[in-house]
Amino acid sequence: MNGLRYFASIGSNFTRINVKIFDKKNYFLIKFTNSNRFLSSTRTNCDKNLQTIKNPEKSAPPPKKELSPIRKLLYVKDYLDFFIFIFLATGIYIGYKNSKLRQDHEKKFNIEWLNIPFTKHKIFTCNNFYLPEFVAKSLEKFKQFQVRQDDIWIVSFPKSGTTWVQELVYLIENECDFKKATQDSIENRSPFFDYPSPGLKHIENIKTKRIIKTHLPYCFLPDEVEKKAKVIYIVRNPKDVTVSYYHFTNLSTQAQFTGNFYDFTKLFIEGKVPYGPWWSHVNDYLAKKDVHLINYEDLHTRPFEVIKELSKYLGKNLSDDQIKSIIDWCSFDNMKKNPAVNYEWYKELGLYKKNGHFFRKGKIGDWLNHFAVDDSQKIDDIVEKKLQKKLDFNYGICNEDLNKIYSLKST
């Protein structure tokens, strides 16, 4: 038997009542001692209450209701739906923000996107130049880049001998340390300013003297380049540039030009290739008085004099033996075999096709194996009429023989 006291309300008064509970087999008998009244209840209805009365300090919590497998899956689905919604909403917001920033950027620089025939990658126009997609978002960063007093900038229109001159300059600056030149790739020793890799941050963090490569027209370079840095510009005869550029667009998995050579030549003549027009690019640099000009063909025919003049421009006084050793090191055959400069690692990165090479021929006059007579004459007209400074290019054929070819075509 169990007993307890509790207060009962009778009308507006409270009365203490003693209660005794008799635990019978099928029912409870509850006696109110103050009133001689009994209250009975079946065990079924009062079982839970009895447990509480018997053990008022150790009352057991109600058993948890087990969720069915379907209900569990529905809860998991609700959680997943919530996180997917948050993810999509965040992506939409970031996409909108980036799109808005891109639109403002393109409006600021007057960027116009174009569909160039046979060209899979995007090209845009800015300041009357045709530029590749990967430089579009960095135009403002290019202008704001901090130039150092001892920077060396090596510039050219694509496929004009840039890598060749990069290696020459590196060896001149490092006192012909050939061992050091093999310890790192040319793209780390002389990084590509325009390209996303290794990137502007990498160039900014270089502690030693920087040798920077770029194909950008002069108007897109940082404002302080002209005042602070040394600028070297390489120019090559445009017919051989066209041939080399065409083969490069077939080697590169990013460029992927789908037309034939004559399609590419037509675009070159119209100025609609990346970094074109060629003549505007050349004019942009030749108009600057402090730019050191190197003729690609001269590097082939009189390398000693060209390297000596270059070393003097860089403030270095190389001996004749040092110049000769640089000429040997930088010969076309040696450059093609040199794993630090031949860009064979781009094949492993998937940037170049497996069946081609960055260094192809490196000759003067290879255009004679490719060009149609009409296209050759059109480029002659460009050189004569659109270049602001007269340049006598070595085309690998004398003018007399070239005129004979032209005369045969007209008969």
C-alpha positions in Angstrom: 0.0 0.0 0.0 1.2 3.5 -0.8 0.1 6.8 0.8 0.4 10.5 0.1 -1.0 13.8 1.0 -2.2 16.5 -1.3 -4.3 19.6 -1.2 -7.8 19.5 -2.6 -10.0 22.5 -3.5 -13.5 22.5 -1.9 -15.3 25.6 -3.0 -13.0 28.5 -2.3 -11.1 26.7 0.5 -8.1 24.3 0.4 -8.2 21.1 2.4 -5.4 18.7 3.1 -6.5 15.2 2.3 -4.7 12.0 3.1 -4.9 9.4 0.4 -4.3 5.7 0.7 -3.9 3.5 -2.4 -4.6 -0.2 -2.2 -3.0 -2.1 -5.1 -5.3 -4.9 -6.0 -5.0 -7.4 -8.8 -7.2 -5.7 -11.4 -7.9 -2.3 -9.9 -6.8 0.4 -7.5 -8.8 1.3 -4.4 -8.1 4.9 -3.3 -9.4 6.0 0.1 -9.7 9.6 1.1 -9.2 9.5 4.9 -10.9 12.7 5.6 -14.1 11.9 3.8 -14.5 8.1 4.2 -14.9 7.9 0.4 -13.4 5.5 -2.0 -12.4 5.9 -5.6 -11.7 2.9 -7.7 -9.9 2.7 -11.0 -9.0 -0.1 -13.3 -5.3 -1.1 -13.6 -5.5 -0.5 -17.3 -6.4 3.2 -17.0 -4.1 4.0 -14.1 -1.0 1.9 -14.8 1.1 4.9 -15.8 -0.2 7.0 -12.9 0.5 4.2 -10.4 4.1 4.0 -11.6 4.5 7.6 -11.0 2.9 7.4 -7.5 5.0 4.4 -6.5 8.2 6.0 -7.7 7.7 9.7 -7.7 11.4 10.4 -7.7 12.3 7.9 -10.4 9.7 8.5 -13.0 10.6 6.9 -16.4 10.4 9.1 -19.5 7.9 8.0 -22.1 9.4 5.7 -24.7 10.7 7.4 -27.9 8.7 6.8 -31.0 10.8 5.0 -33.6 10.8 6.6 -37.0 9.9 4.5 -40.0 12.5 4.1 -42.8 10.4 6.1 -45.1 10.1 9.0 -42.6 13.9 8.9 -42.2 14.4 9.2 -45.9 12.0 12.1 -46.1 14.0 13.9 -43.4 17.3 13.3 -45.3 15.7 14.6 -48.5 14.5 17.7 -46.7 18.0 18.4 -45.4 19.5 17.8 -48.9 16.9 20.1 -50.5 17.8 22.8 -48.1 21.5 22.7 -48.7 21.0 22.4 -52.5 18.8 25.5 -52.3 21.5 27.4 -50.4 24.2 26.3 -52.8 22.2 27.3 -55.9 21.2 30.6 -54.4 24.8 31.4 -53.6 26.0 30.4 -57.1 23.3 32.5 -58.7 24.3 35.5 -56.6 28.0 35.1 -57.3 27.3 34.5 -61.0 25.2 37.7 -61.1 27.9 39.7 -59.3 30.7 38.4 -61.6 28.5 39.1 -64.6 27.9 42.6 -63.5 31.6 43.2 -62.8 32.4 41.8 -66.2 29.9 43.9 -68.0 31.3 47.0 -66.2 34.8 46.0 -67.1 34.0 45.4 -70.8 32.1 48.7 -71.0 35.1 50.6 -69.4 37.5 49.2 -72.0 35.1 49.2 -74.9 35.5 45.4 -75.4 33.6 43.8 -78.3 33.4 40.0 -78.6 33.7 38.6 -82.1 33.1 35.3 -83.9 36.2 34.8 -86.1 35.9 32.1 -88.8 37.7 28.7 -88.1 38.6 29.9 -84.5 37.2 28.0 -81.6 38.6 30.2 -78.8 37.0 33.6 -78.3 38.6 36.8 -79.6 37.7 40.4 -78.7 38.6 43.8 -80.0 40.0 46.6 -77.9 41.8 49.8 -79.0 41.7 48.4 -82.6 43.6 45.2 -81.6 42.3 41.6 -81.7 43.1 39.9 -78.4 42.7 36.4 -77.0 40.0 35.7 -74.4 42.4 35.0 -71.6 43.7 38.6 -71.4 40.2 40.2 -71.3 39.6 40.2 -67.5 43.2 41.4 -66.7 43.4 44.6 -68.8 43.1 46.9 -65.8 45.5 44.8 -63.8 48.0 45.0 -66.6 47.9 48.8 -66.5 48.2 48.9 -62.7 51.1 46.4 -62.5 54.1 47.8 -60.5 57.1 48.1 -62.7 60.6 48.0 -61.2 63.6 50.1 -62.2 65.6 47.0 -63.2 62.8 45.1 -65.1 63.6 43.8 -68.6 60.6 43.3 -70.9 60.9 41.1 -73.9 58.2 41.8 -76.4 57.1 40.5 -79.8 54.2 39.6 -82.0 53.6 35.9 -81.6 56.1 33.5 -83.3 58.8 36.1 -83.9 61.6 34.5 -81.8 60.6 35.5 -78.3 61.8 32.3 -76.6 65.1 32.6 -78.4 65.7 36.1 -77.1 64.5 35.2 -73.6 67.3 32.6 -73.3 69.8 35.0 -74.7 68.9 37.7 -72.2 68.9 35.3 -69.3 72.4 34.1 -70.1 73.7 37.6 -70.5 72.2 38.7 -67.2 73.6 35.7 -65.4 77.1 35.8 -66.7 76.7 32.7 -69.0 75.7 30.4 -66.1 74.5 27.6 -68.3 74.1 25.2 -65.3 71.7 27.6 -63.7 69.8 27.9 -66.9 69.0 24.2 -66.9 67.6 24.1 -63.3 64.3 25.8 -64.1 62.0 26.2 -67.0 62.0 29.3 -69.2 58.5 30.2 -68.2 59.6 30.5 -64.5 62.8 32.3 -65.3 61.1 34.6 -67.7 57.3 34.4 -67.1 54.6 35.2 -69.6 52.9 38.5 -68.5 49.7 38.0 -70.4 49.0 34.4 -69.7 47.1 33.2 -66.5 50.0 30.8 -65.7 52.2 31.4 -63.7 50.2 34.7 -63.3 50.8 38.3 -62.2 51.1 37.3 -58.5 54.0 35.1 -59.4 55.7 37.9 -61.3 55.1 40.3 -58.5 56.7 38.0 -55.9 60.0 37.4 -57.9 62.7 38.8 -55.7 65.5 38.9 -58.3 65.7 41.0 -61.5 62.7 40.2 -63.6 62.8 39.2 -67.2 59.2 39.4 -68.4 57.8 38.2 -71.7 54.7 39.6 -73.3 52.9 39.8 -76.7 50.7 42.7 -75.7 50.6 45.8 -77.8 52.4 48.7 -76.1 49.2 50.5 -75.3 48.2 47.7 -72.9 51.5 47.6 -70.9 51.8 49.3 -67.5 52.2 53.1 -67.7 55.6 53.0 -66.0 57.3 50.6 -68.5 58.6 53.4 -70.7 60.0 55.4 -67.7 61.6 52.6 -65.7 62.2 49.3 -67.6 64.3 48.2 -70.5 62.2 47.0 -73.4 63.4 44.7 -76.1 61.3 44.2 -79.2 61.8 41.4 -81.7 60.5 41.8 -85.3 60.4 39.0 -87.9 59.4 39.1 -91.6 55.6 38.7 -91.6 55.5 35.9 -94.1 57.5 33.5 -91.9 55.5 34.7 -88.9 52.3 33.7 -90.7 53.6 30.2 -91.4 54.9 29.7 -87.9 51.8 31.1 -86.3 49.5 28.8 -88.3 51.5 25.7 -87.3 51.4 26.9 -83.6 47.6 27.2 -83.7 47.5 23.6 -84.8 49.9 22.5 -82.1 48.0 24.3 -79.3 44.9 22.5 -77.9 43.5 25.9 -76.8 43.8 27.7 -80.1 42.5 24.8 -82.3 42.3 26.7 -85.6 40.1 24.5 -87.8 40.8 26.1 -91.2 43.7 25.5 -93.7 46.8 27.6 -94.2 45.1 29.9 -96.8 42.2 30.5 -94.4 44.7 31.6 -91.7 46.7 33.7 -94.1 43.5 35.6 -95.1 42.8 36.4 -91.4 46.5 37.5 -90.9 46.2 39.9 -93.9 43.0 41.3 -92.4 44.6 41.6 -89.0 42.1 39.3 -87.3 44.5 36.9 -85.5 45.2 37.1 -81.8 47.4 40.2 -81.0 46.8 41.5 -84.5 47.0 43.4 -86.7 50.7 42.6 -87.1 51.5 46.0 -88.6 49.8 47.9 -85.8 51.7 45.8 -83.2 55.0 46.6 -84.9 54.1 50.3 -85.3 53.2 50.5 -81.6 56.7 49.6 -80.5 58.8 51.2 -83.3 57.3 54.6 -82.3 59.0 54.4 -78.9 62.6 55.7 -79.0 63.9 53.8 -76.0 62.9 50.3 -77.3 65.8 48.1 -78.3 65.0 46.5 -81.7 66.2 43.0 -82.6 65.6 41.6 -86.1 64.9 37.8 -86.0 66.7 37.3 -89.3 69.8 39.1 -88.1 70.0 36.7 -85.2 70.4 34.0 -87.9 72.8 35.7 -90.2 75.0 37.8 -87.8 74.4 36.6 -84.2 77.7 37.8 -82.8 77.0 41.5 -83.5 73.3 41.2 -82.4 74.2 39.6 -79.0 77.1 42.1 -78.5 74.7 45.1 -79.1 72.1 43.5 -76.8 74.5 42.9 -74.0 75.6 46.6 -74.3 72.0 47.7 -74.1 71.6 45.6 -70.9 74.8 47.2 -69.4 76.9 44.0 -69.7 80.3 43.7 -71.2 80.7 40.1 -72.5 83.9 38.7 -73.8 84.1 37.3 -77.3 84.3 33.8 -75.9 81.2 34.3 -73.8 79.3 35.5 -76.8 80.4 32.5 -78.8 79.4 30.1 -76.0 75.9 31.8 -75.9 75.6 31.4 -79.7 76.3 27.7 -79.4 74.0 27.2 -76.5 71.2 29.0 -78.2 71.5 27.4 -81.6 68.1 26.1 -82.9 69.1 22.4 -82.6 70.3 22.9 -79.0 67.2 24.9 -78.1 64.9 22.2 -79.5 66.6 19.5 -77.4 66.8 21.6 -74.2 64.0 20.5 -71.8 64.1 23.8 -70.0 63.0 25.8 -73.0 61.4 23.5 -75.6 57.9 23.5 -73.9 57.6 19.7 -74.2 56.1 19.7 -70.7 53.0 21.4 -72.2 52.2 18.1 -73.8 51.9 16.5 -70.4 49.7 19.3 -69.3 47.4 18.8 -72.3 48.2 22.3 -73.7 50.0 20.9 -76.8 49.2 18.0 -79.0 51.5 15.0 -78.8 52.4 14.9 -82.5 54.0 18.3 -82.8 56.8 20.5 -81.4 57.1 24.1 -80.2 60.4 24.4 -82.1 59.5 23.4 -85.6 62.0 24.6 -88.2 63.4 28.0 -87.2 64.4 28.9 -90.8 64.3 32.0 -92.9 62.1 31.6 -96.0 59.9 28.7 -95.1 57.0 30.8 -96.4 58.1 29.9 -99.9 56.8 26.4 -99.3 53.4 27.6 -98.3 52.3 31.0 -99.7 50.2 31.7 -102.7 51.6 34.5 -104.9 48.6 36.7 -104.4 48.9 36.5 -100.6 52.7 37.2 -100.8 52.0 40.4 -102.8 49.3 41.5 -100.3 51.8 41.2 -97.4 54.3 43.2 -99.5 51.7 45.9 -99.8 51.2 45.9 -96.0 54.9 46.3 -95.3 55.2 49.1 -97.8 52.0 51.0 -97.0 51.1 50.3 -93.4 54.4 50.3 -91.5 55.2 53.7 -90.3 59.0 52.9 -90.3 60.7 51.3 -93.2 62.1 47.9 -92.5 64.1 45.8 -95.0 63.1 42.3 -94.2 65.1 39.2 -95.2 62.6 36.8 -96.8 65.1 34.2 -97.7 65.0 35.1 -101.3 66.4 38.1 -103.2 64.1 40.7 -104.6 65.1 39.9 -108.1 64.1 36.3 -107.8 60.9 37.2 -106.0 59.9 39.6 -108.8 60.5 36.8 -111.3 58.0 34.7 -109.5 55.5 37.6 -109.5 56.0 38.2 -113.2 55.4 34.5 -114.0 52.1 34.7 -112.2 51.0 37.7 -114.3 51.7 36.0 -117.6 
